[in-house]
Every structure is written in structure tokens, then in C-alpha cells.
Amino acid sequence: MMPSINPDISLKITTLLKNSGKLSEANFNEAKKKYESNGKVPLGVLEYLINDNLVSEDDIVSAVSRNYALRKIILTEQSIKKDAVKKLPKDFIMENEMLPFELNGRILKIALFDPTKSTLAGKIKSMTGCNVELYVAKPSNLDQALKFKSVIEATQESAASTNTQTQKSSPSKPNLNVKVPNVKITQGENAVVEFVDKLLNESFFSGTSDIHIEIFRRGEARVRFRKDGVLQEQLQFKQFLMENYNAVITRLKIMSGCDISEKRLPQDGKLQFKNPQPKNEDDVDIDVRFSVIPAKEGERVVMRLLAAGPDLGLEQIGLDKEDYDNLVTAITAPQGMVLVTGPTGSGKSTTLYGCIKKINKPGTNIMTAEDPVEFYLKGVGQIQANNEIGLTFEAILKSFLRQDPEVILVGEIRDKSTVDIAIKAALTGHLLLSTLHTNDAVSTVVRLVNMGVPSFMVASALSLIVAQRLARKNCSSCTVDDEKATKESLLQYGFKEDELNTFTPKMGAGCSECNNTGYKGRQGIYEVLKKTPNLEAAILRDARGDEMLEVAIKDGFKTMQVIGRNFIKKGILSVEEYSRILVV
């Protein structure tokens, strides 16, 4: 007997068999005719192919293994562990025709035949609390294993044990204990699995924030890592990716809990792998945010690597003493609104989480609404927004007001309804932290008014705004005088004539320490706009942005451009990087 498989997947697998030369067109057509003339039994064309000895189960499993990037497994009664079987209810096992066969620490290994059932990995994780690692088995072998005496006994016991035997865990994690600088992938059925593991491994050790995987015309494909804010192509992955692009994408979709059969719509998911260099108990795993979209030439993937917890406290992010003191004063106040602004990848989340870490105490009730939840914060109530089911920022904020919070964090203010509730929270005895996409601190005030918030409410609720950028620092190992920085360019960037004789601009020449880029590490550039009586008066009279900026500067406000020029004077920032980051 062969486990059931839906007809669409049955046809897909037969197509794979034809393309690999394991099945002739004539034999396929013969099996299809039998299938259609016999009422289209649930098993599909594959049943007739096997029954008529036109293909072997080995051929089928190999095709599934290669296309869906799943390891093969042969199940024996000795290899199946009862503690693994008992992790899933009997009805679930039988209905989905899959068998848990090994529990290795926090990883639950499961054998199946139908590759579409891999989309159940997320559900299994929520049911068991275990990581999920999927394997493909021969249909007859799987059917036989489900009838083993030990399996039957374990499934009968599972109902009582499933509810008590849970473990805190996450999606399947590759074992990344060793850095592999020169990636060499051996060809074979597990080559795709090996490739993905090494891709994640290399990205971690190279300090990558984002991984881009994309395909173009004529099968051209590439992997790019974003390092220090700049994308860099990784040529060592190119050839294998071109030859196995669809299989790599499928493997990543399986690991992220996405639907492998859906290739027409964007999907989001999440995967994890073990941190080979954990700093503490909250730093054991590396979270990876997964996004796939259907581009013209094929699916395009972007993955963002997220640490299990924010690395930097508020004291280490790079604020000068005066700005740091102003920010601490704002976030320790009993109420008000503190906003962090900047483009994507500018470190807004790090700043916000640093604020939360600073004020997180047992006597303070902190609630966060995020999309997605990027870092785990011990002692903080973190809610994941889900627009598909109506769990929007607006809905979460309304609920928060009934949860007796002192501090509320909103991942992003996106629309008028969210900003209205945020303003209301800030005016009714809550500290409200959030982000907004604006170019600078002063324009944030203008943006709030343009979103429909009355000026008097902005003036009352707003406490402080942080606008920020992340700039690449000159590599300290190869810093030289920047001969390309002319007097004319320095004057153009805001330096005064009498300043030019007090410093010499620096740049990185490029060396082995910085991979010949001239840059190593990043420097946060922050402008902190606190509400003063003069600024509040300007907001109330609906002053223009340039007028508010003038008022703020008179009260001691320093723009990012001023701070950036100071970093040029100190040799931390190159003129080229200043131009890239701060010149509008």
C-alpha cells in the first residue's frame, strides 16, 4: 500500500521523473490513461506507475529529495524512537501520513512522502514546541513503519503525553559550528541542504545584516550580503545557485514555514539557526526574517539576520553625553511621546530596544506591538501584529490601554488611526515609544501635523525625537589622508573657511582587515530634538519646518550634518561616506 498524495503533486513528481530520464513519455501517457479511466483515485498517476513497474519507489524518492531539498531516510523499527512518536497525536500522524522517528535534543525529525505536507512544520512546532526537521521516505517504507508494533503502542500513549511533553524551541536549525570561508558544495541529493547551511554560516561570520538571493534572464543568479549597509556580491555561491536555484528557494521556504506550492504571491516567514558564538542564554539562536516575492524571472528572497537580543545598550549606541541625558530624561518621564526616525537599516530598532532595556524594571509594565517581533525582551509583553486577521497596530493599541501599561512601544506609526491612539496614550499617563519614516527630526513634527493631528495635541504629547543614520567608519588599520577631498567640496558640505586648516580629512585605503573596502564597522549619527518652550510655541503657531529648525538650533539643537562633520574632523568618517549618508 502507498500513502495518499494529491493528484497535482502526483503529476508534478511524474514530470520530475520524465525530466530526469526515469520515465518515458509513452509510459507516462499510459499511466495517465489508466488513472483517468478508473475514476481518478486519490493516489494519482504514481500508483499506476509503481503497480506497473514503470518506475521504482527509489526513483520517486530521489526525485522528491532533489527537487524539495529533503534528506532521504529508511525507517526501521530500531531507528524509530517512542519518545519521538509520542510528540504528535495519533490522529494527526495518520491523517497526514507522516511519522516522527527521532527526538534529538530540541529537534524533532519527521519522515513523510508528500512534500506538500512540509507546510505543516509551523503547526507541528506550535503543537510540540520542538524544532522540525523533515525527511522523505519511500511510500511503502512509510506505510510499513506506521504499522510497527512500537509505533502503534506509542501513538496509543501519545494522547496522554502530548500535552505535558513540550519544549521551548524554534524552527529547524542547521548546525553551524565551524566557519567555512571557501564554500565548496559536493554534488548529491543533500547538496542543497549543505549549501543553505553554509550560506547562513558564512553570512553570520562575515557580519551580514541581510541576504539577497535573486535570479535573472538566462539563469543568471546571485547571492548578495549587506555588510555595513552596502550590498556585496558573494561569487563563491554563484555557480551552485545557478544550477539549483529552485531547490535552494524551496529549501528556504520549507525552513521558514512557507507554502512551497505557492509561487504567485509574496510570503513571509521566519527561521532560526544556532549561534556558534553565544554571549549569554538569550543569545543562543539567530533569528532570520524571511521574505519571498514572485519576480518576472523567478522567486526573489531577502533574509534579515536578527540577533536573539539587542547587543547594545543605550549607553553604547554612540550618543554624545548631552543627547544621551536628554533621551534618558524623556524615557524616564511618566508620560509623553518619544519618536525614533530614519530610513530602513538605520538602527531604529536598536535605539528603541536600548530605551526599553534602560527602563525595564519589575515595577514597570511594558507592552510592545511589533511587526515583526525582532528581539526577545525578558519581562516585556510583546505582541506580533497580524493584519490578515485584523490584529493591526490600531487594534493592539486599543487593547493595550486596558492592560494597565506604563510604557507602550509601537513598532511603526503608519496611518492616522494609529497616530491618533498613540497621541491619546501619550496624553493619558503613558510613555509612548515608536518610529516614523522621515528624513530628520524637525520634519517629523511636520509629518505628524500633515497626518491630521492638531498642532496643539502634537505640542502637548511630543517629548523628544531622535533622527539617525548609520555610516561606515574608516578602517583604523589603513587610514590615510583623503586627497580626493577638495576645499570646494568641504565648503559645499558645510565646513567654514576657518575650519579647513584645523584638520585633514581621512579615508581607508583598503587592507586585509577591511576586505579592501576601506571601511570597517559603523558609526551611529544621531540628532536629538527635545521639546523646549520655544519649540512648543513654534508648533502651536503652525510654523514651517525651516522656522522650527531655526528655533531648535537657537535652543542648542545639533543636526546630523553638524555631527557628521565633527566625525570627519576626528577621522572617523570619510568625506565620501558623509556625502552618501547625509547630503540630501
C-alpha positions as CSV (number, residue, x, y, z in Angstrom):
1,M,0.0,0.0,0.0
2,M,1.2,3.5,-0.8
3,P,0.3,6.6,1.3
4,S,-2.0,9.0,-0.4
5,I,-0.8,12.0,-2.3
6,N,-2.9,14.7,-4.0
7,P,-3.2,14.4,-7.8
8,D,-1.5,17.7,-8.5
9,I,1.7,16.7,-6.7
10,S,1.5,13.3,-8.2
11,L,1.6,14.9,-11.7
12,K,4.4,17.2,-10.6
13,I,6.5,14.3,-9.4
14,T,5.9,12.4,-12.7
15,T,7.1,15.4,-14.6
16,L,10.3,15.4,-12.5
17,L,10.7,11.8,-13.3
18,K,10.3,12.5,-17.1
19,N,12.8,15.4,-17.0
20,S,15.4,13.2,-15.2
21,G,15.0,10.5,-17.8
22,K,13.5,8.0,-15.3
23,L,10.1,7.9,-17.1
24,S,9.3,7.9,-20.8
25,E,6.6,9.9,-22.4
26,A,4.8,6.8,-23.5
27,N,4.8,5.2,-20.1
28,F,3.6,8.4,-18.5
29,N,0.7,8.7,-21.0
30,E,-0.2,5.0,-20.4
31,A,-0.4,5.5,-16.6
32,K,-2.4,8.8,-17.1
33,K,-5.0,7.0,-19.2
34,K,-5.5,4.3,-16.5
35,Y,-5.8,7.0,-13.9
36,E,-8.4,8.9,-15.8
37,S,-10.4,5.8,-16.8
38,N,-10.6,4.5,-13.2
39,G,-12.2,7.4,-11.5
40,K,-9.1,9.3,-10.6
41,V,-8.3,7.6,-7.3
42,P,-6.7,9.9,-4.7
43,L,-3.3,8.4,-5.1
44,G,-3.0,9.7,-8.7
45,V,-0.8,8.6,-11.5
46,L,2.1,7.4,-9.3
47,E,0.1,4.4,-8.1
48,Y,-0.2,3.1,-11.6
49,L,3.4,3.8,-12.4
50,I,4.5,1.8,-9.4
51,N,2.0,-1.0,-9.8
52,D,3.0,-1.5,-13.5
53,N,6.7,-1.4,-12.6
54,L,7.3,1.6,-14.8
55,V,9.2,3.5,-12.1
56,S,10.6,2.4,-8.8
57,E,10.0,3.9,-5.4
58,D,13.7,4.7,-5.3
59,D,13.3,6.8,-8.4
60,I,10.4,8.7,-6.9
61,V,12.0,9.4,-3.6
62,S,15.2,10.6,-5.3
63,A,13.2,13.0,-7.4
64,V,11.4,14.4,-4.4
65,S,14.6,14.6,-2.4
66,R,16.4,16.6,-5.1
67,N,13.5,18.9,-6.0
68,Y,12.4,19.7,-2.5
69,A,15.8,19.6,-0.8
70,L,14.8,16.9,1.7
71,R,17.1,14.3,3.1
72,K,16.2,10.6,2.5
73,I,15.5,8.2,5.3
74,I,14.9,4.4,5.5
75,L,12.7,3.7,8.6
76,T,13.4,0.6,10.7
77,E,11.7,-0.5,13.9
78,Q,15.1,0.1,15.7
79,S,15.5,3.6,14.2
80,I,12.1,4.8,15.4
81,K,12.1,6.2,19.0
82,K,8.9,6.0,21.0
83,D,9.5,9.4,22.6
84,A,9.6,11.0,19.2
85,V,6.4,9.3,18.0
86,K,4.5,10.4,21.2
87,K,5.2,14.0,20.4
88,L,2.3,14.1,17.9
89,P,-1.3,12.8,18.3
90,K,-2.2,9.6,16.6
91,D,-5.0,11.2,14.5
92,F,-2.6,13.9,13.2
93,I,0.1,11.3,12.3
94,M,-2.4,9.1,10.4
95,E,-4.3,11.9,8.8
96,N,-1.1,13.5,7.4
97,E,0.8,10.2,6.8
98,M,3.9,11.4,8.5
99,L,6.0,9.7,11.2
100,P,8.1,11.4,13.9
101,F,11.1,9.0,14.3
102,E,13.8,10.7,16.4
103,L,13.9,13.4,19.0
104,N,17.4,14.8,19.1
105,G,17.6,17.5,21.8
106,R,15.1,20.1,20.7
107,I,14.9,18.8,17.1
108,L,12.0,16.5,16.1
109,K,12.8,14.5,12.9
110,I,9.8,13.5,10.8
111,A,9.5,11.2,7.8
112,L,6.9,11.9,5.1
113,F,6.4,11.2,1.4
114,D,4.1,14.0,0.2
115,P,6.4,17.1,0.1
116,T,3.4,19.5,0.3
117,K,2.9,18.4,3.9
118,S,6.1,20.3,4.7
119,T,3.9,23.3,5.2
120,L,2.7,21.7,8.4
121,A,6.1,22.4,10.0
122,G,4.9,25.6,11.7
123,K,1.8,23.9,13.1
124,I,3.9,21.0,14.4
125,K,6.2,23.4,16.1
126,S,3.3,25.1,17.9
127,M,1.8,21.7,18.9
128,T,5.1,20.2,20.2
129,G,7.3,23.2,21.0
130,C,10.0,21.4,19.0
131,N,12.2,22.2,16.0
132,V,11.1,20.4,12.9
133,E,13.5,18.6,10.5
134,L,11.8,16.8,7.6
135,Y,12.9,13.7,5.7
136,V,11.4,11.9,2.7
137,A,10.8,8.1,2.9
138,K,9.6,5.5,0.4
139,P,5.8,5.3,0.3
140,S,5.9,1.5,1.2
141,N,8.5,2.0,3.8
142,L,6.4,4.8,5.5
143,D,3.3,2.7,5.3
144,Q,5.1,-0.3,6.9
145,A,6.6,1.9,9.6
146,L,3.2,3.2,10.6
147,K,2.2,-0.4,11.4
148,F,5.2,-1.3,13.5
149,K,4.2,-2.6,17.0
150,S,6.3,0.0,18.8
151,V,4.7,2.8,16.7
152,I,1.2,1.6,17.4
153,E,1.9,1.5,21.1
154,A,3.5,4.9,21.1
155,T,0.6,6.5,19.2
156,Q,-1.9,5.0,21.7
157,E,0.1,6.6,24.6
158,S,0.6,10.0,22.9
159,A,-2.8,11.4,23.8
160,A,-1.9,11.5,27.5
161,S,1.7,12.6,27.0
162,T,1.4,15.2,24.2
163,N,0.1,18.0,26.5
164,T,2.8,17.6,29.0
165,Q,5.9,16.9,26.9
166,T,6.6,20.3,25.3
167,Q,9.8,22.2,24.9
168,K,10.5,25.8,24.2
169,S,12.1,25.9,20.8
170,S,12.1,27.2,17.2
171,P,12.2,26.1,13.5
172,S,14.8,23.7,12.3
173,K,18.3,24.9,12.8
174,P,21.4,24.0,10.8
175,N,24.5,23.1,12.8
176,L,26.9,25.9,12.2
177,N,29.8,25.3,14.5
178,V,32.7,25.9,12.0
179,K,33.4,28.8,9.7
180,V,33.8,27.7,6.1
181,P,35.4,30.6,4.3
182,N,35.8,28.8,1.0
183,V,32.5,27.3,0.2
184,K,32.7,24.0,-1.7
185,I,29.4,22.2,-2.3
186,T,29.6,18.5,-3.1
187,Q,27.0,17.4,-5.7
188,G,24.5,15.0,-4.4
189,E,21.0,14.8,-3.0
190,N,21.9,16.6,0.2
191,A,23.9,19.3,-1.7
192,V,21.1,21.9,-1.4
193,V,20.8,21.3,2.3
194,E,24.6,21.7,2.7
195,F,24.6,24.8,0.5
196,V,21.9,26.6,2.6
197,D,23.6,25.7,5.9
198,K,26.9,27.1,4.6
199,L,25.2,30.2,3.2
200,L,23.8,31.0,6.7
201,N,27.1,30.1,8.3
202,E,29.1,32.4,6.1
203,S,26.6,35.3,6.5
204,F,26.9,35.1,10.3
205,F,30.7,35.1,10.4
206,S,31.0,37.9,7.9
207,G,28.8,40.3,9.9
208,T,25.9,40.3,7.3
209,S,22.7,42.0,8.1
210,D,20.7,40.9,5.0
211,I,21.0,38.1,2.5
212,H,19.6,38.7,-1.1
213,I,19.0,35.8,-3.4
214,E,17.8,36.6,-6.9
215,I,17.6,35.2,-10.5
216,F,17.7,37.0,-13.8
217,R,17.4,36.1,-17.5
218,R,19.3,33.1,-18.9
219,G,19.5,31.6,-15.5
220,E,21.9,34.1,-14.1
221,A,21.7,34.1,-10.3
222,R,23.5,35.7,-7.4
223,V,23.8,36.0,-3.7
224,R,24.5,39.4,-2.1
225,F,25.3,40.1,1.5
226,R,24.6,43.5,3.0
227,K,27.6,44.4,5.1
228,D,27.9,47.8,6.9
229,G,24.9,48.9,5.0
230,V,26.2,48.1,1.5
231,L,25.4,45.1,-0.7
232,Q,28.3,42.9,-1.8
233,E,28.0,40.0,-4.3
234,Q,29.3,36.7,-3.0
235,L,30.8,35.0,-6.0
236,Q,31.6,31.7,-4.1
237,F,27.9,30.8,-4.2
238,K,27.1,31.8,-7.8
239,Q,27.7,28.6,-9.8
240,F,25.8,26.2,-7.5
241,L,22.9,28.7,-7.1
242,M,22.5,29.0,-10.9
243,E,22.3,25.2,-11.2
244,N,20.0,24.6,-8.2
245,Y,18.1,27.9,-7.8
246,N,14.5,26.5,-7.4
247,A,15.7,23.8,-5.0
248,V,17.5,26.4,-2.8
249,I,14.4,28.6,-2.7
250,T,12.3,25.5,-1.8
251,R,14.6,24.5,1.0
252,L,14.4,28.0,2.5
253,K,10.6,28.1,2.2
254,I,10.4,24.8,4.0
255,M,12.7,26.0,6.8
256,S,10.6,29.2,7.1
257,G,7.2,27.5,7.2
258,C,6.1,28.9,3.9
259,D,3.9,27.2,1.3
260,I,6.3,25.6,-1.3
261,S,3.5,25.3,-3.8
262,E,2.6,29.0,-3.8
263,K,4.8,30.9,-6.3
264,R,2.4,33.6,-7.4
265,L,2.1,35.6,-4.2
266,P,4.6,37.1,-1.7
267,Q,5.2,35.2,1.5
268,D,6.8,36.0,4.8
269,G,8.3,33.5,7.3
270,K,10.9,33.0,9.9
271,L,13.7,30.6,10.6
272,Q,16.4,30.2,13.2
273,F,19.9,28.7,13.4
274,K,22.2,28.2,16.3
275,N,24.6,30.9,17.2
276,P,28.1,29.4,17.2
277,Q,29.3,32.2,19.5
278,P,26.5,32.9,22.0
279,K,27.2,35.7,24.5
280,N,24.5,34.7,27.0
281,E,21.5,32.4,27.4
282,D,19.3,34.8,25.4
283,D,21.8,34.7,22.5
284,V,21.6,31.0,21.7
285,D,19.7,31.4,18.4
286,I,20.0,33.7,15.4
287,D,16.6,34.7,14.1
288,V,16.2,35.1,10.3
289,R,13.3,37.1,8.9
290,F,12.4,35.5,5.5
291,S,10.6,37.3,2.6
292,V,10.0,35.8,-0.9
293,I,8.3,37.6,-3.8
294,P,7.4,36.4,-7.3
295,A,9.7,38.4,-9.7
296,K,9.5,38.0,-13.5
297,E,12.3,35.5,-13.9
298,G,11.6,33.6,-10.6
299,E,11.2,34.0,-6.9
300,R,13.4,36.5,-5.1
301,V,14.4,36.1,-1.5
302,V,15.6,38.5,1.1
303,M,16.5,37.4,4.6
304,R,17.4,39.6,7.5
305,L,19.6,38.2,10.3
306,L,18.4,39.3,13.7
307,A,20.3,38.7,17.0
308,A,18.3,37.0,19.7
309,G,18.6,40.1,21.8
310,P,19.8,43.7,21.2
311,D,23.6,43.7,21.5
312,L,23.9,47.3,22.6
313,G,22.5,49.2,25.5
314,L,21.6,52.8,25.2
315,E,25.0,53.8,26.6
316,Q,26.9,52.1,23.8
317,I,25.0,53.2,20.7
318,G,27.1,56.4,20.2
319,L,25.1,59.3,21.6
320,D,27.1,62.2,23.0
321,K,26.5,63.0,26.7
322,E,24.1,65.9,26.3
323,D,21.9,64.0,23.8
324,Y,22.1,60.8,25.9
325,D,21.0,62.8,29.0
326,N,18.1,64.3,27.1
327,L,16.9,61.0,25.8
328,V,17.1,59.3,29.3
329,T,15.1,62.2,30.8
330,A,12.4,61.7,28.1
331,I,12.1,57.9,28.5
332,T,12.1,58.0,32.3
333,A,9.2,60.6,32.4
334,P,5.8,59.2,33.4
335,Q,4.2,60.2,30.1
336,G,4.9,61.7,26.7
337,M,5.8,60.5,23.2
338,V,9.4,59.6,22.1
339,L,9.9,59.0,18.3
340,V,12.8,57.5,16.5
341,T,13.1,58.2,12.8
342,G,15.3,57.2,9.9
343,P,15.4,55.1,6.8
344,T,15.3,51.3,6.8
345,G,18.5,49.8,8.2
346,S,19.4,52.9,10.2
347,G,19.3,51.2,13.6
348,K,16.0,52.5,14.8
349,S,15.1,49.1,16.4
350,T,18.4,49.0,18.2
351,T,17.7,52.5,19.7
352,L,14.2,51.6,20.7
353,Y,15.2,48.3,22.3
354,G,18.0,50.2,24.1
355,C,15.4,52.5,25.5
356,I,13.3,49.6,26.7
357,K,16.4,47.9,28.3
358,K,17.1,51.1,30.1
359,I,13.7,51.4,31.7
360,N,12.7,47.7,32.0
361,K,12.2,47.1,35.7
362,P,9.9,44.7,37.7
363,G,7.8,47.6,38.8
364,T,7.1,48.8,35.2
365,N,4.5,47.2,32.9
366,I,5.9,47.5,29.3
367,M,3.8,46.4,26.3
368,T,5.1,46.3,22.7
369,A,3.2,46.0,19.3
370,E,5.7,44.9,16.6
371,D,5.6,43.7,13.0
372,P,7.6,41.5,13.3
373,V,8.9,41.0,16.8
374,E,12.6,41.3,16.1
375,F,14.2,40.7,19.5
376,Y,13.1,38.9,22.6
377,L,12.9,41.1,25.7
378,K,12.7,39.4,29.1
379,G,9.9,40.7,31.2
380,V,8.2,42.6,28.4
381,G,4.8,41.8,26.9
382,Q,5.5,41.6,23.1
383,I,2.6,41.3,20.6
384,Q,3.1,40.3,16.9
385,A,0.8,42.3,14.6
386,N,-1.1,40.3,12.0
387,N,-3.1,42.4,9.6
388,E,-4.6,39.3,7.9
389,I,-6.7,38.5,11.0
390,G,-7.3,42.1,11.9
391,L,-4.6,42.3,14.6
392,T,-3.4,45.7,13.4
393,F,-1.3,48.2,15.4
394,E,-4.6,50.2,15.9
395,A,-6.4,47.1,17.4
396,I,-3.4,46.2,19.6
397,L,-3.1,49.7,20.9
398,K,-6.8,49.8,21.9
399,S,-6.3,46.6,23.8
400,F,-3.1,47.9,25.5
401,L,-4.9,50.7,27.1
402,R,-6.9,48.1,29.1
403,Q,-3.7,46.2,30.1
404,D,-2.6,48.8,32.7
405,P,0.8,49.6,31.0
406,E,3.2,52.4,32.0
407,V,5.2,52.1,28.7
408,I,3.9,51.3,25.2
409,L,6.1,50.6,22.2
410,V,4.6,50.7,18.7
411,G,6.8,49.3,16.0
412,E,5.8,51.9,13.5
413,I,3.3,54.7,13.1
414,R,1.9,54.1,9.6
415,D,-1.5,55.8,9.4
416,K,-3.8,58.4,11.1
417,S,-5.7,55.9,13.2
418,T,-2.5,54.6,14.8
419,V,-1.1,58.0,15.4
420,D,-4.5,59.2,17.0
421,I,-4.4,56.3,19.5
422,A,-0.7,56.9,20.1
423,I,-1.2,60.5,20.9
424,K,-4.1,59.7,23.1
425,A,-1.9,57.2,25.0
426,A,0.8,59.8,25.5
427,L,-1.7,62.3,26.8
428,T,-3.3,60.0,29.3
429,G,-0.4,59.0,31.5
430,H,1.6,56.6,29.3
431,L,5.1,56.8,27.8
432,L,4.8,56.0,24.1
433,L,7.8,54.9,22.0
434,S,7.6,54.5,18.3
435,T,9.2,55.0,14.9
436,L,8.3,57.1,11.9
437,H,9.8,57.3,8.4
438,T,11.1,60.9,8.0
439,N,14.4,62.4,6.9
440,D,15.1,64.4,10.0
441,A,13.8,65.3,13.4
442,V,12.1,68.6,12.5
443,S,10.3,67.2,9.5
444,T,8.8,64.6,11.9
445,V,6.8,67.3,13.6
446,V,5.5,68.5,10.2
447,R,4.7,64.9,9.2
448,L,2.5,64.4,12.3
449,V,0.6,67.6,11.6
450,N,0.2,66.6,7.9
451,M,-1.3,63.2,9.1
452,G,-4.2,65.1,10.6
453,V,-3.0,65.6,14.3
454,P,-3.9,69.0,15.6
455,S,-0.9,71.2,16.4
456,F,-1.9,71.6,20.0
457,M,-2.0,67.8,20.5
458,V,1.4,67.4,18.9
459,A,2.8,70.1,21.1
460,S,1.3,68.6,24.2
461,A,2.2,64.9,23.6
462,L,5.6,65.1,22.0
463,S,8.6,64.9,24.3
464,L,11.6,64.1,22.1
465,I,12.6,63.0,18.6
466,V,15.7,61.0,17.6
467,A,16.7,61.0,13.9
468,Q,19.5,58.8,13.0
469,R,21.7,57.2,10.3
470,L,24.4,54.5,10.3
471,A,27.6,55.4,8.5
472,R,30.6,53.2,7.6
473,K,33.7,54.0,9.7
474,N,37.1,54.4,8.2
475,C,39.2,51.2,8.8
476,S,41.6,52.1,11.5
477,S,44.3,49.8,10.1
478,C,44.6,51.6,6.7
479,T,43.6,55.2,7.4
480,V,45.4,57.7,5.1
481,D,44.9,61.3,4.1
482,D,42.0,61.8,1.8
483,E,43.5,63.5,-1.3
484,K,40.1,63.5,-3.1
485,A,38.5,65.8,-0.5
486,T,39.0,69.2,-2.1
487,K,38.5,72.6,-0.4
488,E,35.5,73.3,-2.7
489,S,33.8,70.0,-1.7
490,L,34.3,70.6,2.0
491,L,32.9,74.1,1.7
492,Q,29.9,72.7,-0.2
493,Y,29.3,70.2,2.6
494,G,29.0,73.0,5.2
495,F,32.5,73.5,6.6
496,K,33.6,77.0,7.2
497,E,36.7,78.6,5.7
498,D,38.4,79.0,9.0
499,E,37.9,75.3,9.9
500,L,39.7,73.9,6.9
501,N,43.2,74.5,8.4
502,T,42.4,72.7,11.7
503,F,42.1,69.1,10.3
504,T,42.9,66.8,7.4
505,P,40.1,64.5,6.1
506,K,40.9,60.8,6.3
507,M,39.8,57.7,4.3
508,G,40.5,54.0,4.4
509,A,43.0,52.9,1.7
510,G,41.9,49.2,1.9
511,C,43.6,46.3,3.5
512,S,43.0,42.7,4.5
513,E,41.3,43.8,7.8
514,C,38.5,45.6,5.9
515,N,38.5,43.2,2.8
516,N,40.0,46.1,0.8
517,T,36.9,48.3,1.2
518,G,38.5,51.0,3.4
519,Y,35.6,50.7,5.9
520,K,35.2,48.6,9.0
521,G,32.3,48.9,11.4
522,R,29.6,51.5,11.5
523,Q,29.1,54.8,13.4
524,G,25.6,56.0,14.6
525,I,24.9,59.6,13.7
526,Y,22.1,61.0,15.8
527,E,20.2,64.3,16.1
528,V,18.1,64.6,19.2
529,L,15.3,67.2,19.2
530,K,13.9,67.8,22.6
531,K,10.7,69.9,23.2
532,T,11.5,73.3,24.6
533,P,9.1,76.2,25.4
534,N,10.3,78.0,22.2
535,L,9.8,74.9,20.0
536,E,6.4,74.2,21.6
537,A,5.3,77.8,20.8
538,A,6.5,77.3,17.2
539,I,4.5,74.1,16.8
540,L,1.4,75.8,18.2
541,R,1.6,78.6,15.7
542,D,2.0,76.1,12.8
543,A,5.5,77.3,12.0
544,R,7.1,76.0,8.8
545,G,9.8,73.4,9.0
546,D,12.7,75.8,8.4
547,E,11.3,78.1,11.1
548,M,11.1,75.3,13.6
549,L,14.7,74.3,12.7
550,E,15.9,77.8,13.3
551,V,14.2,77.9,16.7
552,A,15.6,74.5,17.7
553,I,19.2,75.5,16.7
554,K,18.9,78.6,18.9
555,D,18.0,76.3,21.8
556,G,21.1,74.1,21.2
557,F,19.9,71.5,18.7
558,K,22.6,69.9,16.6
559,T,21.7,68.5,13.2
560,M,23.1,65.2,11.8
561,Q,25.1,67.2,9.3
562,V,26.9,69.1,12.1
563,I,27.6,65.8,14.0
564,G,28.8,64.1,10.8
565,R,31.2,67.0,10.1
566,N,32.6,66.5,13.6
567,F,33.2,62.8,12.8
568,I,35.1,63.9,9.6
569,K,37.3,66.2,11.7
570,K,38.1,63.2,14.0
571,G,39.0,61.0,11.1
572,I,36.2,58.5,11.9
573,L,34.1,59.4,8.8
574,S,35.3,59.9,5.2
575,V,34.0,62.7,3.1
576,E,32.7,60.2,0.6
577,E,30.6,58.4,3.3
578,Y,29.4,61.7,4.6
579,S,28.2,62.6,1.1
580,R,26.5,59.2,0.7
581,I,24.6,59.3,4.1
582,L,24.0,62.9,4.9
583,V,23.9,65.0,1.8
584,V,20.3,65.5,0.7
